[in-house]
Amino acid sequence: MTKVSTYEIDIVKSPTTKIHDVDFNNLTFGRTFTDHMFYCDYINGEWQQPKIAPYGPMQIDPSARVFHYGQAVFEGMKAYKDEDGKVFLFRPDENFARINKSAKRLAIPEFPEAYFFEGINTLLNLDKAWVQSGVGNSLYIRPFVIATDSAIAAAPSENYRFMIICSPAKAYYKGTVRVLIAEKFSRSANGGVGFAKAAGNYAAQFYPTNLAQAKGFQQVIWTDADTHTFLEEAGTMNVFFRIGDTLITAPTSDRILDGVTRKSIIQIAKDNGITCDVRPITVNELIEAHKNGSLKEIFGTGTAAVISPVSAFEHHDSVYELPEINETSYSSILKQKMLNIQHNLAEDKHGWRYEIK
C-alpha cells in the first residue's frame, strides 16, 4: 500500500541524539523514546499545521479536560527494518481507521489521513536509526489524541492534540503467561467503549489485573459483563483457543477490540490450512475441552506481544495446566509466519507491508 504526501510539516530537528546511550539488547518496553515527536493541534474547529519537534515534556493546563473526563484514545503500531535497511509498517491503514473510530466514539474530531501518514513517514525518516534490524526487534509507534481544553465543565473539549511518539522494542511478554478467568470484574459492556482503544479501558483493567497478579497470574481473561460465561479478551490482547485442530476466537462487537494482529492471524491461519472459527465460546466449553484432552493451546494476540502463549488458567479456584508449547504449536507457527511477513522475509500476498520512503 502507498499513500501520497499532500502538505508540509513544520520540523525542528533535535540538535543531539540519545541513541548512543541506549542498550538495544536490554530494553524495558515503553521506557525509551526516540529523538523526535509529531504533534498537531485542533483549534477553532480545524486541525492546524502539523509539527515535529525534539522529544520532550510539553506544557498543558491542569484544567485540561483529558485529566478530568478521560477524552483520550490511542493506537499501537510497529516499524520493522529488513536486512537491506528498508523500513516497513504493518497494515497502518487499519490503525488509522481504528483511531478515528475510537475518536468518534469519544466525541473527538477525526484526524486527516494525509496528516497521519505523512507524519509517520517524516518522523520515521528522522529517527530511522532507531529501527533495529533482526526478527524480534521493532520500533513501537504510539499515535494518540488528548483533549486540551482548559475547562472542567462536563462537556466534550473544543481543542485537542494529536501526537505520535516512538519507542524501540523487543518482546513485550517473555515466555508464557498464566491467566485468571474473570468471575466478577468486566472489561466492557454492551453499548460501551470496549471496541475503542480508549485510555480509560486500560485504566479500569489495572485493579483486577493487580488482584490476579497477587495470586501468581500475569493477566486476566475477560468474560461478558452480563453472565461471566463467555470468553472475550485476554488482558490487553485478543485471545484464541485451540480445541483439537481448530482455532476459536470470539467475534468482535462493541465489547471487543477489532485487533489488527487478531485479523491478521485469522487470515494467516486460513492461508496455511488451519481452521479458524469466529464464534462465541463459553468458560464451560473451555473447561470441558481441557478435561477431555482436546484443549491444546490458548494464546493472546496484539501489536506489542504479537502472540503470547498461555501456560495455565484458573477458574473457581481450580487451575488448569496446558500442554507445553513447541515448534509445532499453532502459536509458534503463526507467530513465525507473521514475523516473517513483517520483517520482509516472506511473501506479502495480502499487501500488508507499507514501506517508509
N, C-alpha and C positions, 0 to 999 in steps of 0.2 A: 504494500500500500504506500501511496505517496500523498503528501499534502503540499500546497503551494503557498509560499510566503506572500502576504499582501500588505505589509506595513513594516515600519522600522521600530526597533526597541531602543530606548534611551539606556545606554550602557555606561556604567562606571566600573572599570576594572580594578580588582584588588592589586595594590602595589606589591604585595608579597604573597607567598603561598605557604600553606600549612602542611602540604603533602609530605614533605621530608621528615616531619615529626610523627608520621603515622606508621604504626606497625600493622601492615595489612594481614599478617598471619595471626594476629591476636586482636580481633575486633570484637567489641561488645555491640550488639545490634542497636542501632539508633542513637549512638552516643557521639559519633564523629561525623562532622559535616564538611562539605566541600567549601571552596573559596568564595562562591557566589550564590546569590539567591535571586529569584524572579518575583516581582510583585506588580499588582495592578489594582488601582482603587476605583470603586464605583461611587460617583458623586453626582448629585443633581440628575439622577436617572440615567447616567451614561457611564460606561467603562472608559477610563482615562487612558493616556498613553502608557503602555507597559514599560517597566523599568527592570534592569538588572543591576545589582549593587553588590559590594563585598558582603559576605555573610556576617551577620552580627545582630545585636539586640535592636529592637525598634521601640519607639515611644508610642504608648497607647493610653488613653484616658481610663482611670479606674471605673468610670461610669459606662464604659463601652458595653453595649448590650450583650456581646458574646459572654461576658463574665456573669451576667445576671439571668439570661434566658436561653443560653446554650445554642444560639444560632451559629453552628459550625459543622461543616461537612468536609470530608477528605477522601483521598484516593491512595492506593498503594500500587506502585509500578516498579519495574526494574529495567536497567540498561545492562547489556552484555557486550563484551568485546571478544571477537573471534581471533583466530591465530594470525590473521593478516592485519590486525589492528582496527578493523571495521567495528563500529558500534551499532547495536540494534536495540530497539524496543520490541516488546511482545504485545501485540493486539492493543495498541494505545487508543484506537478508536472506541474500544469497549469502555476503557477508563473514562474517556471524555464524555461519552454518552451517560455513563453512570453517575459521574459527579454532578452533571446537570439535572439528572433525575432526582438525585438526593437533594440538590439545592432547591428544586421546585417544591419538594415536599415540605421543606422548612422555610418557604416563602422568601428564598434568596434568589436574586436575579441570575439567570443562566449566563455562563461565560462564553464568549465568542470562540468558535472553533479555530479561526486563524490565529488568535492570540495564544491559545493553548498550545498548538503545535509549533508555532514559531518560537514561542517562549521556551519550550523544552529543547528544540533544536539548537537555539542560540546558547542556552545555559549549558547543555552537554558539550557543545563545541568549545566553550570556555574552559570547562572542567573535565575534558576528555581523559586527561591523565589519571583521573581518579577512578576510571573504569578499568579494573584489573582483568587481564585475560585469564583463561582457565576455567574449566567447569567447576561450579561451586562458588565462584567469585561473581559479584554483580555490584551495581550501584543502585541502591534503593532510592526511589523518587517519590516524594510526598507532595502532591498538589493539595491545597486546602483553601477554604474560604471562611472568613470570620466576619461577624457583624461589628462594626466600629463606631456606630453612633454614640455620641456622648449623652446618653439619656437612659434613665432607669424606668421609664414608663413601660408597662407590659404591652408592647406592640412590636411588629417587625421593624428592623433597622432600616434607615434610609441610605446608609453608607456601609460599604463592605470593602474588604481587602482580599484579593485572590493572590496566593503565594505558591511558589514551588521551591522546595529545598531538597537537597540530595545527601545521602549518607552511604559510604561504602559498606558492603555487607558480605558476610559468609552465611553459614547455616543459621537459621533462626532457632529451631529446635535441634538438638543433637541427640541422635539415637531415638528411642521410642518414648511414648508418653503413657501415663496411666490416667484414666479419666473416671469421673464420678457422674453418673446419670442423675440429672436434676429431678427432684421429687417435690420441691416446694417453690423454688425461685424460677422465674421466667426471664428469658432474654427479650421477648417481644410478644405482642398480642395482635389479634385481628384489628385491622384499621389503623395500626400504629405506624412506626417508622423502622420496623425491623429490616425492610428491604433496602433502606438507605444507609450509607456509611456516615451516619450522624455521630458526632463525638459522644453525645450522651448515651448512645447504645453501649459503648465500651466502658464508660464510667459505671454504668449500672451492673456490669458483669464483675467488677473487681471484688466486691464484697463476697458474693457466693463462691467466686474462684479462690479467694483467700481461705474460706472455710474448707474448701476441697483440698487446698494445699496443706492445710494444717493436719489433714488426715492422710497425707502422703500421696495425693494425686495432683498432677500438674494442671489439668484442665477439667472443664465440665462439658458433658454432652447435654445440650438444652433440649427440653421437651415442650410440647404445646402448653400454652398457658391455661387452657380450659380443663384438661383432664390429666396432663402429665403422662400420657400413654404413648404419644407419637414422638419419634426421634427427629430432631430438626438440624441443629448445628453442633459443632464441637469447638468450644472456646471461641476463638476469633476466626474459625475456619468452617467451610462446608465439610460434610462428613460422608464417607462411603462405607458400605458394609459388603463384604464378600461372603455370600452364602452359597456353598457349592462352587460352581464356576461362574456365578452371576454376580455382578456388582449392582448394588441397590443404593440409590440416594434419593432423598426427599425432593419433591418438586418445589420450585421456587414459588413464593407467594408474597403477600405483604408482610409476612413474618420472617422470611428467609432471604438472605442476600444472594443476588444473582452473580455468583463468583466467576471471574474470568478464568481462573485456574480450573474451577469446577467444570465449566462448559468445555474447556479445552481437554480435560481428562476424559470426559464423556466421549468426545469425538475421537481422541487417540485410541481409546478402548475399542470403539466401533471399527476404526481403521485396522486394528490388529485382531479382529475376530472375537473380541471379548464382549459378551452380552452385558448391557448396562440398562437396568430397569429404573426409570424415574417414576417413583410411586411412593405413597406413604408407607412407613414401616413402624411397627409398634415395638415397645420395650419387650412385651411378651414374646413376639416373634423372634427377637434377637436372643433372648434367654433360651427359648426352645431350640433354636439353631445351635446354640452353644452346647446344650445338653445332649443333642443327638449327633454332635460332631461335625455338622455342616457349616458352622461359622468358622471361616478360615482367616479372615482379616477384617480389621477396621482401620481406616486411615482418614486423616483430615487433609484438606487441600486449601491452599491460599497463596497469595503472591510471596509473602515473606518466607513461608515454610516450604512451598511447592507441594511436597507430600510429607506428612508426618505420621508414621505408623503408630498404632495404639497397641500396647502390650497387655493391658488388662482394663476391665471396667468394674465398677461397683454399683449395685442397686439393692436397696433394702438391706444394707449391711452385709450383703453377700458379694464376694469378689470372684470374678470370672477371668481366668488367665487365658491368653490367646496363644496360638502356635507361634514359634519363633520365626521372624522374618528372614528369608534367604533370597538368593538371586532369582529364584523362580516365582517369588511372590508377586502378585499383581502390583503392589505398591512399588516394588523395586523396578519392575519392568516399565511401568508407566512413567515413573519419575525420570528414569534414564532417557526414555524417548522424548519426554518433554524438555529436559535439559539440552538434549542434542539439537532440537529444533531451535531453542532459544539462543544457543551458542553457535549457530550456523554450522553444525556438524552433521546435519541430516536434511533431507529434502523438506521444503516448506510448501507442501502441496495445497494448503489452505490459504496461503498468502498472509500469514500471521506476523511475520517479521517486518519491522519498519526500520530502515537504515537511516541513521543520523548523518546528514551530509552538510 
